[in-house]
Amino acid sequence: MKNLFLAATLMLLAVACSEKEIPDDTGKKETGIVTPSEPSADVPIKLGSLKQTLSYTYDEGSDTYTITQSGNDPFVGTQRFGKNLPDDIGVLTFDYTASRNINNFKIYFLEPASEGRSSAFGALPASAAFRTVSFNLMADRDKHNWGYASNYMRLDFGDDGDNTNTIQIRNMRMRTMTEKEKQDYEATVGKQTGNTAIARRIKEYLEKSYSGSISSVSVSDSEITISGSAPEASGYSLAEIAPYEDITEMESFPNATPLTSKSFSVKLPRKVSKDGFTYDRLLSKWALVNGSTLASHARYADEFDVANAPAKAVPSTKKGLGGYFGESTQQVDLSDLAITSVTVNVVINTMINTVKTGNFTTEYNYGGKTYYISTSAQTSYDAIMRQCANKGIIVSVIILNRPGDSTASTAIMKHPENNGGNYSIQNLTTAESVNLFAAVIDYMASRYNGGSRGRIHHWIIHNEVDFASEWTNMGDQPEMRYIDTYIKVMRVCGLIARKYDPNASPLISLTHCWNSADGQYAPKDLLEDLNKFSAAEGDFRWGVAYHPYPQNLALPAFWKNDTKSTYSLNSDYCTFKNLEVINAWILKSENMYKKSEKRILFLSENGTNSPSYSDSDLALQAAGAAWALKKVYALSGIDAIQWHNWRDNKDEGLRIGLRRFPDDSTDPSGKKPVWYVYQAAGSSSESAVFDPYLPTLGLSSWDNLIQNVN
């Protein structure tokens, strides 16, 4: 099946990851929250260019603004935040003087600008000497989902009709709350329900030290055994939390089993009637509670009793293809290029339906409900999986959820907070939506489990999740709430897949932006979030499907163009130029599964462009591939690269394939020089094919290609 999402990906990244610098008072939105272990440093606030009926000057030495009001309704905007405010920063403070009273100081929380996104703080009296004022904006952060990179404030200095005033402001900054401010805030506001507050509670939950613990959750065919330790012998219960329940938002735990000892090992039926379904508790996580209060982190199943499990499989070489769909020429290239791994797109909306209609005629029963599988999709995937199995090829499916497909199941697959984009994050907010998603994963995992129909080895969960608005849309979310939902999808898919294959891993799909949130989130931050959830709720064999395209996808000479791809773990980008960065990250023990087993790292979508079919452009593309493949084969943390695209696609606006356009006037689907580079990688002919590209790369040899990462 052809990769339908790559074209837009390439165009978006080419724009989003360009070399253009961001001015001080502009910026790109990065949704997420940073929670430090110590109170955060103050964040200086500067004024920007937005203003009305006033002008100002700035003295840098004294950090003082002098504002001259010249008309009614004066206001001035601040510069945009360059990055997210830490979540404990919420008080605006500054010193001021004013030649007359400011009758009503108001702050707007932008963007957008509206009265509904403003708060009034009353009068500021005239003062010849500097006075310090502070405004607690924590409630406004929660209410307006505000405080992220590119957000800013509009400061309104009264509305009484007097059109003259001279105001001085200095030492303007955002800071943490004092203890008194925190007490007043909590007493006045109470528990917030906004997305920012939910994200804050998730962070607090992950970082909290609890007095109890769940040490293991093991699964057999008929039972689940949960073991752990409670603080006391009585008063505590074992609570079950389903995927459609949010542990930090639950005010009670209705599915709880009382405990009678401090050390416990509780056996419960694996399947129960729950919310109208025959629910498989494999999907739940388990926590200690004392009434309505959590007494431990929750833990998912981590031990499985799997009968007739297929043996662990790894690619025999590092060469793979992305977006495999089984065309006859593509099948030939599997052999001619010595391909040992592929990715295959699976749009789940086209796989399953809640009603029998059109091609959806094959019944599949899951959770006490009958669903309908597309006969045409089943036939297509059967052929693809068999082709790969016959050649010993590792298959990673990319699970996609397209909200626009006109099937009865689309409505409940689309996340309720989705507000657009090419794909939606999977909806796991109801028992019905969880059962539907579990059903389609169960169908595929059970069908392609190493038998005659082939095998799905790994599951790439959605596409380029750091660019959430386009590829995994959940609306505008703080980072921690978004990744909490995403990890639930990973968990559900991974737990079901491991019923049939304990070696299967769910993989997170990320762009090349690494430590730069050019989409909504920085890939490195999301990986570190995954580590935090794994530490709190039990580690699982998740892996990484990374896309190290050149910084500008249109420019193949990344070795000289990728100026933001450095050899630092905090590099803005990780591209073909500096693959050492993600290799170093994946090999760190703190990032490994249970601190000892390297996680899977596939470069699952990437390629270099040939701007045209001129000899010089084709040589640049091939040279870049030689550089990339040399590094891939030398770096032990990288398990495989899946080159994408196999053949040039005009819808992409690029030529990143190994072959020409299928309707090329001179050589339809012809092999480009990069095809021969790819074929030679890892073979006895590698030097003969690769070495002629050394001058193009500005290298005299390959000896010093690999760089140290700091």
C-alpha positions, 0 to 999 in steps of 0.5 A: 500500500503506497505511503499517502502521508509522506508528501505532506510530511516532506513539505511541512518539514521542509518549511518548519525545519528551515534555517530561518531564525525566529525574531524575539517577539514571534515564535512557533507553538510548542505545547508541553510543560516542564516540571523541574524538581526545584523551583524554576528560575524567573522568566524575564518578560520584555515588551514587543511591537504590539501597542495602541495609544502609547509609545515606549522607550527602553533603558537596558542598563536599568531594565526600565521601560518608560511608557507614554500614553497618548490616547484612550484604551492604551495597551502593549503586548509582550514578546512571545515566549521563546519556549514553554513556561515551566509549570510552576511559573505563574506569577507576573511581577514588576516594579512601576511608577505612574503619573496618575491612577491606572483605573483597571489593569487588565491582562489578555492571554494571547492568542487569540485575543478576546474578552473571554481570555482576559483577567482584570486586576483592578486599579494601580494607584499613582506613584512617584516611587517604584512600587512592586506588584504581583499578579497570580496567573496560575488559574489563567494558565489552566483556564486558557491552556496558556503559557507555551512557546509563542504565547504572550500577554497584552497589558491594558493600562486602564479604560477611564477615558483620560488619555495622558499618563506616564508609566515606568516599568522595570524588573518585569518577570514571571516567577513561582508562587510564594507559599502564601500565594500558593495557599490562596490560589488553592483555596480560591481556585480548588481543583482545576479541570483544564488540560494544563491542570490535567497535565500538571497532575500527570506530572505530579503523579509520575514524580511522586513517591508513594508509600505502597507499590505494585511489584508485578502483574502477570497474565495467564489464559484465565487469570491476572496475578497482581503482587505488591506491598501496602503500607498497612495490613488494612485500609487499602485496596487494589484498584483497576484502571481501564484505558478509558479512565484517567488515573489522575482525574478519578475521584473514586475507584469503583473497581477495587478489591480490598486487601488484608495484608501488607504483602499481597498476591491477588489472583483475579479473573482475566475476563469480566463483564464490564461496561457492556463488553467482555473485557480483557483485563490484560489492558488495565493497569493496577494501583493501590488506593486508600479510599479515593487516594492513590497509594502507589503508581499504577502498573501494567502487565509485564509477565505473559504466559504465551503458548506457541510464541514465534521465535525472536526475529531480527533483520539479517542486514540493516537495509530496508524499504519504507511503505512496502505495498507489493508491486511486482517490481518492488518485489524484485527489488526486495531480492536485488537490494538484499532488503531484510525489513519493511514498513507497511501502512495500515489505515485501521479505518479501512480495516474494520467496521461496526456494521456489515457494509460494502467490503466489510463482510468478514465477521470478527468477534472481540469483547463480546461484540461482532465487528466486520473486517474489509475483505479487500484489505484482508486480501491485500495484507495477506499477500504482502505479509506472505511475500515478506515471510517468504523472503524472511523480511521483518515487517513493521506496520504503521498504525494510522487513524484517518478521521475522514474515512466514511465508515461507521467506525470512524466516529468513535475512532476519532479522538473527541478533541481532534480539530483537524490534521491528516490523521487523528490520535486513537480515541480511547476515551470510552469502553466502546472505542477501546474495544473497537481499537483492541479488536482491530489490533487483535485481529491483525496480531492473531492473523499475522503471527508467524504462521502461513499468513506471515508475521507482523514483528513490530507496531509503529504507533501513528506517524511523526507524533511530535508533529501532532496537529498534522499526523496524530491530532488530539487538538491543542494539548499540553505535552504531558496530557498528549503523551499520556494518551499516546502511551495508552495507545502504545500500551493497548497495542503492545499488550495485545500484540504480546499475547501472540508474540512476546517479542513484538514492540510498539514503536514511537514515530518521530521526525528529525527535529530532535531537541527542537519543537518545530511541530508541537513537541520536541522528539527528545522530550517525548522519548524522555517522557516515555522513560518517565512513564516506564519508570513509574508504571512498569517498563515495556519493550517500546522502541523508536521509529525515527525519520532522520531526513536532511534538515531541509528535505529539498536539499540533498547536501546535508553534510554542509547544509545541516547547520543545526545538526550538531554532535551534541545530545542537545542538537536541534536536529538529528539527521543523516549528518549526525546519526551519532546523536540518536545512536548515543541516546539509544545506547545509554543505559538509562534509556534501555529496557529495564536499564540493560536491553537496547531498545529497537531503533529503526530509521523507518522513513528517510531519504535524500532528494534529487532536485532533478534528474541531472547528473549532478543532482543524482550524484548528490542524492547518491553521495548522501545515501553513501554517507548515511549508509556508512554511518548506519552500518557503523553505529551499533544502536541502529538496527535498520534503515527503511529507505523511503520512498522506493520510487519517486512520487510526484505527489510529494514534490520531491524525488527521494526514491531509489527509482525514477517516476513511473511515467518518466519520459526517458526511463520510467521507474528506472534505477537512479544512482542511489539504487546502486549505492543502496544495493552495494551497502554492506556487500563486497562491492561497497567500496567500489560503488561508494568511494567515487562519491568521497570528493562530492562529500568533501572527504578523502576517506571514510576513516573519520566519518563517525564523530563523538557525541558530547 
